[in-house]
Amino acid sequence: MEYITWLDRAAEKNPIWFIHTTLKYNGSLQEVLLQTAAALDASSKSSLELNDLILHPPRIIRACINYKTENPECEDRNILVQEATTLGLQIYQNLSKARSGIDSLKEKIHFRGYHELLTRELIQPHDFIDHLNPVRSKLSVDQLRSQVKKEDILFIALAQGGVAPGMDVFLRYCARSGSNNSVFYPIRFSRTKSGDTTPQVSTYEQKYLQKEGLGRCIVIFDDDVYTWDTMRGARSFLAKNVFSMPEKDIINQFQAELFVDNLR
């Protein structure tokens, strides 16, 4: 089954949109949620609204991951990351419940007393988004399907850069493979921009990933083939500290390059 995404629709409007668009953003989670809701409500999506539907969901996840990382052993903050991730996937799938999911997430943030999360500054530095080329996502799915030994996967995207293309690749994989029992989860391991020396995985998340990894093939995804050291560090950490398995049993998947072979 072919899966048509917001990335495909943006490319239909402008085949090179991902070359001329930047990730740079300075606002707040409150603004991101409002703009995403407006884009979902629009009957005919403009290029700007498509950009919001592509770039805002990973910003929602980014804000919640960073908030969790400030107090990693707070269970409610860990659950918030799961809720933000579920919402991000719903928006990428254009599910009808995504619109109410935005209101639900805001209500949960207020209920838990995390009001400052909505209004604090949400900054994303300038970067290019060629990794969001849908052609590259489709190639990544082909590569992934050739490697997995089980249909159902636990797809771990390295945040921050791996979240947007990771959601696109994950959803395309599920559609192509017919898997209805695969799981997507982002963990922060941002060595350059955030100064992380190890993946920012809490005790709660370790237990969650261990549970979700049972019976599923473990996949780690990053957006750039040139971040091999980051991928190597993530695989080593997760194999030893989370899954207690040989590193070779964890699949590395980068967003596919168009003109060079993917490194392994």
C-alpha positions as CSV (number, residue, x, y, z in Angstrom):
1,M,0.0,0.0,0.0
2,E,1.4,3.4,-1.0
3,Y,1.4,5.9,1.8
4,I,1.0,9.6,0.8
5,T,2.4,11.9,3.4
6,W,2.6,15.7,4.0
7,L,6.1,15.5,2.6
8,D,4.7,14.1,-0.6
9,R,2.1,16.8,-0.8
10,A,4.6,19.5,-0.2
11,A,6.8,18.1,-3.0
12,E,3.8,18.0,-5.3
13,K,3.4,21.8,-4.8
14,N,7.1,22.5,-5.1
15,P,9.4,19.6,-6.0
16,I,12.4,21.3,-4.4
17,W,10.7,22.8,-1.3
18,F,13.1,20.9,1.0
19,I,16.0,22.7,-0.6
20,H,14.7,26.2,0.1
21,T,13.1,25.6,3.5
22,T,15.0,26.1,6.8
23,L,14.4,24.5,10.2
24,K,15.1,27.9,11.9
25,Y,12.4,28.7,14.4
26,N,11.9,31.0,17.4
27,G,8.6,30.8,19.2
28,S,6.9,28.8,21.9
29,L,5.1,25.4,22.2
30,Q,1.8,27.3,22.6
31,E,2.4,29.0,19.2
32,V,3.4,25.7,17.6
33,L,0.2,24.0,18.8
34,L,-2.0,26.9,17.6
35,Q,-0.4,27.0,14.2
36,T,-0.6,23.2,13.8
37,A,-4.3,23.2,14.7
38,A,-4.9,26.0,12.2
39,A,-3.1,24.0,9.5
40,L,-5.1,20.9,10.2
41,D,-8.3,22.9,10.1
42,A,-7.5,24.5,6.7
43,S,-9.5,22.8,3.9
44,S,-6.9,23.5,1.2
45,K,-3.3,23.3,2.5
46,S,-1.0,26.2,1.5
47,S,2.7,25.7,1.3
48,L,3.0,27.5,4.7
49,E,0.4,25.2,6.2
50,L,2.2,22.1,4.8
51,N,5.4,23.3,6.3
52,D,3.7,23.6,9.7
53,L,2.3,20.1,9.4
54,I,5.8,18.8,8.6
55,L,8.0,20.8,10.9
56,H,5.8,21.5,13.9
57,P,5.2,17.9,15.1
58,P,8.9,17.3,15.7
59,R,9.0,20.6,17.5
60,I,6.2,19.5,19.8
61,I,8.3,16.4,20.6
62,R,11.5,18.4,21.0
63,A,9.9,20.7,23.6
64,C,8.6,17.8,25.6
65,I,11.9,15.8,25.4
66,N,13.9,18.8,26.6
67,Y,11.5,19.4,29.4
68,K,11.7,15.7,30.5
69,T,15.5,15.9,30.3
70,E,15.6,18.7,33.0
71,N,14.0,16.2,35.5
72,P,14.4,12.8,33.9
73,E,13.1,10.7,36.8
74,C,9.7,12.5,36.9
75,E,7.3,9.9,35.6
76,D,4.7,12.5,34.4
77,R,7.4,14.2,32.2
78,N,8.3,10.8,30.7
79,I,4.6,10.1,29.9
80,L,4.4,13.6,28.4
81,V,7.0,12.5,25.8
82,Q,5.0,9.5,24.9
83,E,1.8,11.6,24.5
84,A,3.7,14.2,22.4
85,T,5.1,11.4,20.2
86,T,1.6,9.9,19.7
87,L,0.3,13.3,18.7
88,G,3.2,13.8,16.3
89,L,2.5,10.5,14.5
90,Q,-1.2,11.3,14.4
91,I,-0.5,14.6,12.7
92,Y,1.8,13.0,10.2
93,Q,-0.8,10.4,9.4
94,N,-3.5,13.1,9.1
95,L,-5.8,11.2,11.4
96,S,-9.0,12.9,12.4
97,K,-8.2,12.6,16.1
98,A,-5.0,14.7,15.7
99,R,-7.0,17.9,16.0
100,S,-8.6,17.0,19.3
101,G,-5.2,15.5,20.3
102,I,-3.7,19.0,20.3
103,D,-6.3,20.3,22.7
104,S,-5.9,17.2,24.8
105,L,-2.1,17.6,25.1
106,K,-2.5,21.3,26.2
107,E,-5.1,20.2,28.8
108,K,-2.7,17.5,30.2
109,I,0.1,20.0,30.4
110,H,-2.0,22.4,32.4
111,F,-3.4,19.6,34.6
112,R,0.1,18.6,35.6
113,G,1.1,22.1,36.4
114,Y,3.6,22.5,33.5
115,H,2.2,25.8,32.4
116,E,5.7,27.2,31.7
117,L,6.3,24.5,29.1
118,L,3.7,26.2,26.8
119,T,5.2,29.7,27.0
120,R,8.9,29.1,27.4
121,E,11.1,29.9,24.3
122,L,11.3,27.2,21.8
123,I,14.3,27.7,19.6
124,Q,15.5,25.7,16.6
125,P,18.7,26.8,14.9
126,H,19.1,27.2,11.1
127,D,19.6,24.0,9.3
128,F,18.7,22.6,5.9
129,I,16.0,20.0,5.5
130,D,17.2,18.0,2.5
131,H,16.8,14.9,4.8
132,L,13.1,15.4,4.4
133,N,13.1,14.7,0.7
134,P,10.4,12.0,0.4
135,V,12.5,10.1,-2.2
136,R,15.1,9.6,0.5
137,S,12.5,8.3,2.9
138,K,11.3,5.8,0.4
139,L,14.8,4.5,-0.2
140,S,15.3,4.2,3.6
141,V,12.2,2.0,3.8
142,D,13.6,-0.2,1.1
143,Q,16.9,-0.5,3.0
144,L,15.2,-1.1,6.3
145,R,12.9,-3.9,4.9
146,S,15.9,-5.7,3.5
147,Q,17.5,-5.8,7.0
148,V,14.7,-6.6,9.4
149,K,14.2,-10.2,10.5
150,K,10.8,-9.5,12.0
151,E,7.9,-7.5,10.6
152,D,7.3,-5.6,13.8
153,I,10.0,-3.1,14.9
154,L,10.9,-0.8,17.7
155,F,12.0,2.2,15.8
156,I,14.2,4.5,18.0
157,A,14.8,7.9,16.4
158,L,17.7,10.0,17.6
159,A,16.5,13.4,18.6
160,Q,16.6,16.0,17.6
161,G,17.5,15.7,13.9
162,G,16.2,12.1,13.4
163,V,12.6,12.7,14.6
164,A,11.0,14.3,11.5
165,P,12.5,12.0,8.9
166,G,12.2,9.1,11.4
167,M,8.4,9.5,11.7
168,D,8.1,9.7,7.9
169,V,10.2,6.5,7.4
170,F,8.5,4.7,10.2
171,L,5.0,5.3,9.0
172,R,6.0,4.5,5.4
173,Y,7.6,1.2,6.7
174,C,4.4,0.3,8.6
175,A,2.2,1.0,5.5
176,R,4.5,-1.0,3.1
177,S,5.1,-3.9,5.5
178,G,1.6,-4.1,6.8
179,S,2.9,-4.0,10.4
180,N,0.3,-2.9,12.9
181,N,2.3,-3.6,16.0
182,S,5.5,-1.6,15.5
183,V,6.5,1.2,17.9
184,F,8.2,4.6,17.4
185,Y,10.0,6.3,20.1
186,P,12.5,9.3,20.2
187,I,15.4,9.6,22.5
188,R,17.7,12.6,22.7
189,F,21.3,12.1,21.8
190,S,22.5,15.5,20.5
191,R,26.2,15.6,20.9
192,T,26.9,18.9,19.0
193,K,23.8,21.1,19.7
194,S,22.9,19.9,23.2
195,G,26.3,18.6,24.4
196,D,25.0,15.2,25.3
197,T,27.7,12.7,26.1
198,T,25.3,9.7,26.3
199,P,21.7,9.2,25.1
200,Q,19.3,10.9,27.5
201,V,17.4,7.9,28.5
202,S,15.7,7.9,31.9
203,T,15.1,4.9,34.2
204,Y,11.4,5.0,33.2
205,E,12.3,5.0,29.5
206,Q,14.7,2.1,29.9
207,K,11.9,0.0,31.3
208,Y,9.5,1.2,28.6
209,L,12.0,0.4,25.8
210,Q,12.7,-3.0,27.3
211,K,9.0,-3.8,27.3
212,E,8.4,-2.6,23.8
213,G,11.5,-4.3,22.5
214,L,10.2,-7.7,23.3
215,G,9.3,-9.6,20.1
216,R,10.3,-6.7,17.9
217,C,13.4,-6.0,15.8
218,I,15.3,-3.0,17.3
219,V,16.1,-0.2,14.9
220,I,18.1,3.0,15.6
221,F,17.5,5.8,13.1
222,D,19.4,9.1,12.5
223,D,19.0,11.7,9.8
224,D,22.5,12.0,8.5
225,V,25.0,9.3,7.4
226,Y,27.8,11.6,8.6
227,T,26.8,11.2,12.2
228,W,28.3,7.8,12.4
229,D,29.9,8.5,15.8
230,T,26.6,9.4,17.3
231,M,24.9,6.3,15.9
232,R,27.8,4.1,17.2
233,G,27.5,5.6,20.6
234,A,23.7,5.2,20.7
235,R,23.9,1.6,19.6
236,S,26.6,0.8,22.2
237,F,24.6,2.5,25.0
238,L,21.3,0.9,24.2
239,A,22.7,-2.6,23.7
240,K,24.5,-2.5,27.0
241,N,22.2,-0.5,29.2
242,V,18.8,-1.1,27.9
243,F,18.4,-4.3,25.8
244,S,21.3,-6.4,27.1
245,M,22.0,-7.8,23.6
246,P,25.0,-7.8,21.2
247,E,25.3,-4.6,19.3
248,K,25.2,-6.5,16.0
249,D,21.6,-7.4,16.8
250,I,20.5,-3.7,16.6
251,I,19.9,-2.3,13.2
252,N,21.4,1.0,12.2
253,Q,19.4,3.0,9.7
254,F,20.4,6.4,8.4
255,Q,18.2,8.5,6.1
256,A,19.2,7.2,2.7
257,E,21.5,9.2,0.5
258,L,20.6,9.7,-3.1
259,F,24.0,9.3,-4.6
260,V,26.1,7.3,-2.2
261,D,25.7,4.0,-0.5
262,N,24.5,4.1,3.1
263,L,27.2,3.4,5.6
264,R,26.6,0.5,8.1
